[in-house]
Amino acid sequence: QKTERLMKMRSIFRIMMLPVAVAILLAACTKETSEVRLDPKLGTTKVFNITSSSATVIGFVVAEGDGFTEKGVCYDVEPNPTIAKSKTIFTGTSTTAAFNVPLNGLAFAQAYHARAYATGPAGTVYGEALSFTTLPVVPTVTTAAVPTASITGNAASGGGNVTATGGAAVTARGICWSLTDPPTVANFKTTNGDGTGAFTSSMTELQGNKTYYVRAYATNSAGTGYGPTVSFKTLVDLPKV
């Protein structure tokens, strides 16, 4: 009987000590877990909404470490940009690990490199760099004055000069004219080759004693650019019999 009582007491002691041991183990695990922090790490996931002067970059927080005081996107025309170059700070509210940063004031038809960054107590960390190229703009064109000596009752000459391509090949150029201002390529027009430089054109089948509006144009993949409008008046034409 004495032996049985002793065994029962040992069993009761073991049962009583089990919750205590579990509590101690959980406390130790919680303390160890709270002290473990991953090193800060970022990702750069996507570039979208690319225009001739802007783009939006998505950054992603993989691990915060001890936290960040600032995050955003840095960019440059050279690879591996840093915050010492151009940067845009994220000022929105993050509900997820991802954050969108719009980049504005970019040069057209220019290749850029961009990557997310975040600054905290341990310094600045960067995501991988992504490359993108902004879109071109329409060509820059000037319009030449219509020489008085070229004006007759039904014809005249004009021209222009393509001074900048806009970042894409000029595929068409010439002058367009109309009896209303401003003329467009949807009205009467000439086609004078492609590329940059000066050119001259002839306008025919005009009406006598009429005021015409003229401007040079040039077209690339971004659209059609126009020079300033100039005007002239045809002479009185011979009657048609």
C-alpha contacts under 8 A as a table, 3 or more apart, distances in Angstrom:
res1	aa1	res2	aa2	distance
1	Q	4	E	5.03
1	Q	5	R	6.21
2	K	5	R	5.19
2	K	6	L	6.28
3	T	6	L	5.10
3	T	7	M	6.31
4	E	7	M	5.18
4	E	8	K	6.24
5	R	8	K	5.09
5	R	9	M	6.21
6	L	9	M	5.16
6	L	10	R	6.31
7	M	10	R	5.11
7	M	11	S	6.27
8	K	11	S	5.10
8	K	12	I	6.20
9	M	12	I	5.10
9	M	13	F	6.14
10	R	13	F	5.07
10	R	14	R	6.22
11	S	14	R	5.16
11	S	15	I	6.27
12	I	15	I	5.14
12	I	16	M	6.21
13	F	16	M	5.11
13	F	17	M	6.14
14	R	17	M	5.17
14	R	18	L	6.24
15	I	18	L	5.40
15	I	19	P	7.77
16	M	19	P	6.62
16	M	20	V	7.50
17	M	20	V	5.20
17	M	21	A	6.24
18	L	21	A	5.20
18	L	22	V	6.26
19	P	22	V	5.05
19	P	23	A	6.09
20	V	23	A	5.13
20	V	24	I	6.23
21	A	24	I	5.12
21	A	25	L	6.14
22	V	25	L	5.07
22	V	26	L	6.14
23	A	26	L	5.17
23	A	27	A	6.13
24	I	27	A	5.17
24	I	28	A	6.22
25	L	28	A	5.16
25	L	29	C	6.23
26	L	29	C	5.07
26	L	30	T	6.05
27	A	30	T	5.12
27	A	31	K	6.11
28	A	31	K	5.21
28	A	32	E	6.16
29	C	32	E	5.09
29	C	33	T	6.03
30	T	33	T	5.08
30	T	34	S	6.09
31	K	34	S	5.26
31	K	35	E	6.39
32	E	35	E	5.31
32	E	36	V	6.55
33	T	36	V	5.31
34	S	37	R	7.70
37	R	65	G	5.77
37	R	66	D	7.44
38	L	63	A	6.28
38	L	64	E	7.45
38	L	65	G	5.38
39	D	63	A	6.59
39	D	64	E	7.20
39	D	65	G	4.93
40	P	62	V	7.41
40	P	63	A	4.86
40	P	64	E	4.72
40	P	65	G	4.34
40	P	66	D	7.50
40	P	67	G	7.91
40	P	125	V	7.10
41	K	61	V	6.48
41	K	62	V	5.24
41	K	63	A	4.96
41	K	64	E	6.67
41	K	65	G	7.78
41	K	125	V	6.62
41	K	126	Y	7.41
41	K	127	G	7.37
42	L	59	G	7.21
42	L	60	F	5.69
42	L	61	V	4.77
42	L	62	V	5.21
42	L	63	A	6.93
42	L	116	A	6.93
42	L	117	Y	7.01
42	L	118	A	7.55
42	L	125	V	6.99
42	L	126	Y	5.98
42	L	127	G	4.69
42	L	128	E	8.00
43	G	59	G	5.79
43	G	60	F	4.86
43	G	61	V	6.39
43	G	62	V	6.69
43	G	116	A	6.67
43	G	126	Y	7.46
43	G	127	G	4.23
43	G	128	E	6.06
44	T	57	V	7.57
44	T	58	I	6.07
44	T	59	G	4.56
44	T	60	F	6.08
44	T	115	R	5.69
44	T	116	A	5.47
44	T	127	G	5.18
44	T	128	E	5.62
44	T	129	A	6.79
44	T	130	L	7.20
45	T	57	V	7.73
45	T	58	I	5.63
45	T	59	G	5.98
45	T	60	F	6.85
46	K	57	V	5.82
46	K	58	I	5.26
46	K	59	G	7.65
46	K	130	L	7.63
47	V	50	I	7.52
47	V	55	A	6.84
47	V	56	T	5.64
47	V	57	V	4.52
47	V	58	I	6.47
47	V	130	L	7.51
47	V	132	F	7.33
48	F	55	A	6.10
48	F	56	T	5.36
48	F	57	V	6.59
49	N	54	S	7.63
49	N	55	A	5.30
49	N	56	T	5.82
50	I	53	S	7.88
50	I	54	S	5.88
50	I	55	A	4.30
50	I	56	T	6.95
50	I	133	T	7.88
50	I	134	T	6.09
50	I	135	L	7.14
51	T	54	S	5.23
51	T	55	A	6.26
51	T	134	T	5.69
51	T	135	L	5.37
52	S	106	L	7.34
52	S	107	A	6.96
52	S	108	F	4.59
52	S	109	A	6.59
52	S	134	T	4.88
52	S	135	L	4.17
52	S	136	P	5.66
52	S	137	V	6.52
53	S	104	N	6.13
53	S	105	G	5.44
53	S	106	L	4.38
53	S	107	A	5.65
53	S	108	F	5.67
53	S	134	T	6.56
53	S	135	L	7.64
54	S	102	P	7.19
54	S	103	L	5.37
54	S	104	N	4.49
54	S	105	G	6.28
54	S	106	L	5.61
54	S	134	T	7.20
55	A	102	P	5.87
55	A	103	L	5.27
55	A	104	N	6.86
55	A	134	T	7.70
56	T	100	N	6.65
56	T	101	V	5.58
56	T	102	P	4.18
56	T	103	L	5.84
57	V	73	V	7.23
57	V	100	N	5.82
57	V	101	V	5.33
57	V	102	P	6.35
57	V	103	L	7.54
57	V	114	A	7.71
57	V	115	R	7.89
57	V	116	A	7.94
58	I	98	A	6.64
58	I	99	F	5.67
58	I	100	N	4.55
58	I	101	V	6.33
58	I	116	A	7.61
59	G	72	G	7.55
59	G	73	V	7.46
59	G	98	A	5.61
59	G	99	F	5.28
59	G	100	N	6.41
59	G	101	V	7.73
59	G	115	R	7.58
59	G	116	A	5.16
59	G	117	Y	7.95
59	G	127	G	7.64
60	F	97	A	5.49
60	F	98	A	4.30
60	F	99	F	6.32
60	F	116	A	7.69
61	V	64	E	6.66
61	V	97	A	5.08
61	V	98	A	6.38
62	V	97	A	7.30
64	E	67	G	5.02
64	E	68	F	6.72
66	D	120	G	7.18
66	D	121	P	6.92
66	D	122	A	7.86
67	G	120	G	5.96
67	G	121	P	7.52
68	F	71	K	7.02
68	F	118	A	6.23
68	F	119	T	5.42
68	F	120	G	4.23
68	F	121	P	7.39
69	T	118	A	7.63
69	T	119	T	5.85
69	T	120	G	5.34
70	E	89	I	7.16
70	E	90	F	7.61
70	E	118	A	5.64
70	E	119	T	5.25
70	E	120	G	7.11
71	K	89	I	6.02
71	K	90	F	5.82
71	K	116	A	7.49
71	K	117	Y	5.55
71	K	118	A	4.02
71	K	119	T	6.20
72	G	87	K	7.20
72	G	88	T	5.71
72	G	89	I	4.34
72	G	90	F	4.58
72	G	101	V	6.53
72	G	116	A	5.74
72	G	117	Y	5.51
72	G	118	A	6.49
73	V	87	K	5.64
73	V	88	T	5.46
73	V	89	I	6.60
73	V	90	F	7.59
73	V	101	V	6.57
73	V	114	A	6.70
73	V	115	R	5.56
73	V	116	A	4.29
73	V	117	Y	5.67
74	C	81	P	6.10
74	C	82	T	5.85
74	C	83	I	5.59
74	C	85	K	7.13
74	C	86	S	5.64
74	C	87	K	3.94
74	C	88	T	6.29
74	C	114	A	5.70
74	C	115	R	5.75
74	C	116	A	6.40
74	C	117	Y	6.87
75	Y	81	P	5.26
75	Y	82	T	7.10
75	Y	85	K	7.05
75	Y	86	S	5.55
75	Y	87	K	6.05
75	Y	112	Y	6.79
75	Y	113	H	5.51
75	Y	114	A	4.18
75	Y	115	R	6.57
76	D	79	P	7.11
76	D	80	N	7.97
76	D	81	P	5.42
76	D	85	K	6.67
76	D	86	S	6.38
76	D	112	Y	5.68
76	D	113	H	5.51
76	D	114	A	6.66
77	V	110	Q	7.80
77	V	111	A	6.20
77	V	112	Y	4.56
77	V	113	H	5.92
78	E	81	P	6.62
78	E	112	Y	7.17
78	E	113	H	6.57
79	P	113	H	5.75
79	P	129	A	7.67
80	N	113	H	6.93
80	N	114	A	7.61
80	N	115	R	7.79
80	N	129	A	6.22
81	P	85	K	6.70
81	P	113	H	6.70
81	P	114	A	6.48
81	P	115	R	7.13
81	P	129	A	7.78
82	T	85	K	5.73
82	T	86	S	7.63
82	T	87	K	7.91
83	I	86	S	6.29
83	I	87	K	5.72
83	I	117	Y	7.87
88	T	101	V	7.11
88	T	102	P	7.71
88	T	103	L	6.70
89	I	101	V	7.53
90	F	99	F	7.52
90	F	100	N	7.50
90	F	101	V	5.88
94	S	97	A	6.97
94	S	98	A	7.18
94	S	99	F	6.25
96	T	99	F	7.52
103	L	106	L	7.34
106	L	110	Q	7.96
106	L	134	T	7.64
107	A	110	Q	5.84
107	A	134	T	7.24
108	F	134	T	5.41
108	F	135	L	5.79
108	F	136	P	5.37
108	F	137	V	6.72
108	F	166	G	7.72
108	F	167	G	6.98
109	A	133	T	6.17
109	A	134	T	4.80
109	A	135	L	4.96
109	A	136	P	4.62
109	A	137	V	7.71
109	A	166	G	7.68
109	A	167	G	5.15
109	A	168	A	7.74
110	Q	133	T	5.32
110	Q	134	T	5.42
110	Q	135	L	7.71
111	A	131	S	7.11
111	A	132	F	5.75
111	A	133	T	4.15
111	A	134	T	6.61
112	Y	131	S	5.67
112	Y	132	F	5.49
112	Y	133	T	5.99
112	Y	134	T	7.94
113	H	129	A	6.18
113	H	130	L	5.62
113	H	131	S	4.51
113	H	132	F	6.61
114	A	129	A	5.33
114	A	130	L	5.42
114	A	131	S	6.43
115	R	126	Y	6.69
115	R	127	G	5.58
115	R	128	E	5.85
115	R	129	A	4.50
115	R	130	L	6.26
116	A	126	Y	5.72
116	A	127	G	5.12
116	A	128	E	7.48
116	A	129	A	7.79
117	Y	124	T	6.74
117	Y	125	V	5.66
117	Y	126	Y	4.40
117	Y	127	G	6.26
118	A	124	T	5.52
118	A	125	V	5.56
118	A	126	Y	6.66
119	T	122	A	7.65
119	T	123	G	5.46
119	T	124	T	4.17
119	T	125	V	6.50
120	G	123	G	5.27
120	G	124	T	6.37
135	L	167	G	7.91
135	L	222	A	7.78
136	P	166	G	5.58
136	P	167	G	4.80
136	P	168	A	6.01
136	P	221	S	7.65
136	P	222	A	5.97
137	V	166	G	4.72
137	V	167	G	6.55
137	V	168	A	7.79
137	V	222	A	5.40
137	V	223	G	7.58
138	V	165	T	7.20
138	V	166	G	5.23
138	V	218	A	7.87
138	V	219	T	6.83
138	V	220	N	6.31
138	V	221	S	7.76
138	V	222	A	5.32
138	V	223	G	5.44
138	V	224	T	5.69
138	V	225	G	5.10
139	P	162	V	7.04
139	P	163	T	7.69
139	P	164	A	5.56
139	P	165	T	4.56
139	P	166	G	4.57
139	P	167	G	7.98
139	P	170	V	7.28
139	P	218	A	6.06
139	P	219	T	6.65
139	P	220	N	6.85
139	P	224	T	7.02
139	P	225	G	5.26
139	P	226	Y	7.98
140	T	162	V	5.96
140	T	163	T	5.65
140	T	164	A	5.01
140	T	165	T	6.60
140	T	166	G	6.83
140	T	218	A	7.69
140	T	225	G	6.23
140	T	226	Y	7.23
140	T	227	G	7.29
141	V	160	G	6.93
141	V	161	N	5.62
141	V	162	V	4.51
141	V	163	T	5.83
141	V	164	A	7.30
141	V	216	A	6.64
141	V	217	Y	6.41
141	V	218	A	6.80
141	V	225	G	6.72
141	V	226	Y	5.84
141	V	227	G	4.70
142	T	160	G	5.39
142	T	161	N	5.21
142	T	162	V	6.60
142	T	163	T	7.45
142	T	216	A	6.53
142	T	226	Y	7.55
142	T	227	G	4.43
142	T	228	P	6.41
143	T	159	G	6.22
143	T	160	G	4.29
143	T	161	N	6.64
143	T	215	R	5.50
143	T	216	A	5.03
143	T	227	G	5.13
143	T	228	P	5.84
143	T	229	T	7.01
143	T	230	V	7.29
144	A	158	G	6.29
144	A	159	G	5.21
144	A	160	G	4.89
144	A	161	N	7.62
144	A	216	A	7.82
144	A	230	V	7.87
145	A	158	G	6.65
145	A	159	G	7.63
145	A	230	V	6.40
146	V	150	S	7.43
146	V	151	I	7.85
146	V	156	A	7.28
146	V	157	S	6.10
146	V	158	G	4.99
146	V	159	G	7.75
146	V	230	V	7.63
146	V	231	S	7.67
146	V	232	F	6.89
147	P	150	S	5.45
147	P	151	I	7.06
147	P	156	A	7.91
147	P	157	S	6.95
147	P	158	G	7.29
148	T	151	I	5.50
150	S	155	A	7.54
150	S	156	A	4.99
150	S	157	S	5.73
151	I	154	N	7.86
151	I	155	A	5.98
151	I	156	A	4.40
151	I	157	S	7.16
151	I	233	K	7.86
151	I	234	T	6.03
151	I	235	L	7.03
152	T	155	A	5.28
152	T	156	A	6.29
152	T	234	T	5.80
152	T	235	L	5.33
152	T	236	V	7.87
152	T	237	D	7.45
153	G	206	L	7.26
153	G	207	Q	6.79
153	G	208	G	4.57
153	G	209	N	6.78
153	G	234	T	5.11
153	G	235	L	4.23
153	G	236	V	5.17
153	G	237	D	4.06
153	G	238	L	7.30
154	N	204	T	6.17
154	N	205	E	5.44
154	N	206	L	4.22
154	N	207	Q	5.47
154	N	208	G	5.70
154	N	234	T	6.71
154	N	235	L	7.63
154	N	237	D	6.49
155	A	202	S	7.39
155	A	203	M	5.44
155	A	204	T	4.51
155	A	205	E	6.30
155	A	206	L	5.61
155	A	234	T	7.46
156	A	202	S	6.04
156	A	203	M	5.24
156	A	204	T	6.80
156	A	234	T	7.86
157	S	200	T	7.15
157	S	201	S	5.63
157	S	202	S	4.34
157	S	203	M	5.70
158	G	175	I	7.27
158	G	200	T	5.67
158	G	201	S	5.25
158	G	202	S	6.28
158	G	203	M	7.43
158	G	214	V	7.95
159	G	174	G	7.04
159	G	175	I	6.27
159	G	198	A	7.44
159	G	199	F	5.47
159	G	200	T	4.00
159	G	201	S	5.34
159	G	216	A	6.42
160	G	174	G	7.38
160	G	175	I	7.31
160	G	198	A	5.65
160	G	199	F	5.65
160	G	200	T	6.61
160	G	215	R	7.82
160	G	216	A	5.30
160	G	217	Y	7.89
160	G	227	G	7.75
161	N	196	T	7.15
161	N	197	G	5.20
161	N	198	A	3.97
161	N	199	F	6.23
161	N	216	A	7.66
162	V	165	T	7.24
162	V	195	G	7.52
162	V	196	T	4.69
162	V	197	G	5.07
162	V	198	A	6.38
162	V	218	A	6.91
163	T	196	T	6.13
163	T	197	G	6.32
164	A	167	G	7.99
164	A	196	T	6.80
165	T	168	A	5.83
165	T	169	A	6.25
165	T	170	V	5.99
165	T	195	G	7.60
165	T	196	T	6.80
165	T	220	N	7.54
166	G	220	N	7.88
168	A	220	N	5.99
168	A	221	S	6.45
168	A	222	A	7.69
169	A	195	G	6.77
169	A	220	N	5.74
169	A	221	S	7.44
170	V	173	R	7.45
170	V	194	D	5.55
170	V	195	G	4.86
170	V	196	T	7.09
170	V	218	A	6.57
170	V	219	T	5.56
170	V	220	N	4.64
170	V	221	S	7.94
171	T	193	G	7.55
171	T	194	D	4.92
171	T	195	G	6.63
171	T	218	A	7.65
171	T	219	T	5.85
171	T	220	N	5.62
172	A	191	T	6.65
172	A	192	N	7.05
172	A	193	G	5.82
172	A	194	D	4.69
172	A	195	G	7.48
172	A	218	A	5.65
172	A	219	T	5.22
172	A	220	N	7.32
173	R	190	T	7.95
173	R	191	T	5.77
173	R	192	N	5.47
173	R	193	G	6.10
173	R	194	D	5.72
173	R	195	G	7.78
173	R	216	A	7.52
173	R	217	Y	5.52
173	R	218	A	4.16
173	R	219	T	6.31
174	G	189	K	6.92
174	G	190	T	5.17
174	G	191	T	4.78
174	G	192	N	4.96
174	G	193	G	7.69
174	G	199	F	7.57
174	G	200	T	7.90
174	G	201	S	7.00
174	G	216	A	5.71
174	G	217	Y	5.58
174	G	218	A	6.68
175	I	189	K	5.54
175	I	190	T	5.54
175	I	191	T	7.39
175	I	201	S	6.91
175	I	214	V	6.83
175	I	215	R	5.62
175	I	216	A	4.13
175	I	217	Y	5.74
176	C	183	P	6.07
176	C	184	T	5.89
176	C	185	V	5.72
176	C	187	N	6.59
176	C	188	F	5.45
176	C	189	K	4.00
176	C	190	T	6.48
176	C	214	V	5.78
176	C	215	R	5.76
176	C	216	A	6.31
176	C	217	Y	7.18
177	W	183	P	5.13
177	W	184	T	7.06
177	W	187	N	6.47
177	W	188	F	5.48
177	W	189	K	6.35
177	W	212	Y	6.67
177	W	213	Y	5.42
177	W	214	V	4.37
177	W	215	R	6.65
178	S	181	D	6.98
178	S	182	P	7.55
178	S	183	P	5.18
178	S	184	T	7.93
178	S	187	N	6.23
178	S	188	F	6.57
178	S	212	Y	5.73
178	S	213	Y	5.45
178	S	214	V	6.82
179	L	183	P	7.93
179	L	210	K	7.64
179	L	211	T	6.39
179	L	212	Y	4.83
179	L	213	Y	6.08
180	T	183	P	6.57
180	T	212	Y	7.25
180	T	213	Y	6.54
181	D	213	Y	5.94
181	D	229	T	7.85
182	P	213	Y	6.85
182	P	214	V	7.83
182	P	229	T	6.88
183	P	186	A	7.92
183	P	187	N	6.41
183	P	213	Y	6.45
183	P	214	V	6.38
183	P	215	R	6.88
183	P	229	T	7.99
184	T	187	N	5.57
184	T	188	F	7.86
185	V	188	F	6.66
185	V	189	K	5.90
185	V	217	Y	7.80
186	A	189	K	7.90
190	T	201	S	6.77
190	T	202	S	7.72
190	T	203	M	7.80
192	N	199	F	7.00
192	N	200	T	7.77
192	N	201	S	7.23
203	M	206	L	7.24
206	L	234	T	7.77
207	Q	210	K	6.12
207	Q	234	T	7.24
207	Q	237	D	7.50
208	G	234	T	5.42
208	G	235	L	5.61
208	G	236	V	4.85
208	G	237	D	4.62
209	N	233	K	6.31
209	N	234	T	4.89
209	N	235	L	4.98
209	N	236	V	4.74
209	N	237	D	6.99
210	K	233	K	5.35
210	K	234	T	5.46
210	K	235	L	7.71
211	T	231	S	6.82
211	T	232	F	5.65
211	T	233	K	4.21
211	T	234	T	6.58
212	Y	231	S	5.50
212	Y	232	F	5.54
212	Y	233	K	6.09
212	Y	234	T	7.76
213	Y	229	T	6.44
213	Y	230	V	5.81
213	Y	231	S	4.42
213	Y	232	F	6.81
214	V	229	T	5.53
214	V	230	V	5.30
214	V	231	S	5.93
215	R	226	Y	6.61
215	R	227	G	5.58
215	R	228	P	5.93
215	R	229	T	4.73
215	R	230	V	6.27
216	A	226	Y	5.74
216	A	227	G	5.19
216	A	228	P	7.60
217	Y	224	T	6.66
217	Y	225	G	5.59
217	Y	226	Y	4.40
217	Y	227	G	6.22
218	A	224	T	5.60
218	A	225	G	5.45
218	A	226	Y	6.65
219	T	222	A	7.67
219	T	223	G	5.58
219	T	224	T	4.21
219	T	225	G	6.30
220	N	223	G	5.48
220	N	224	T	6.49
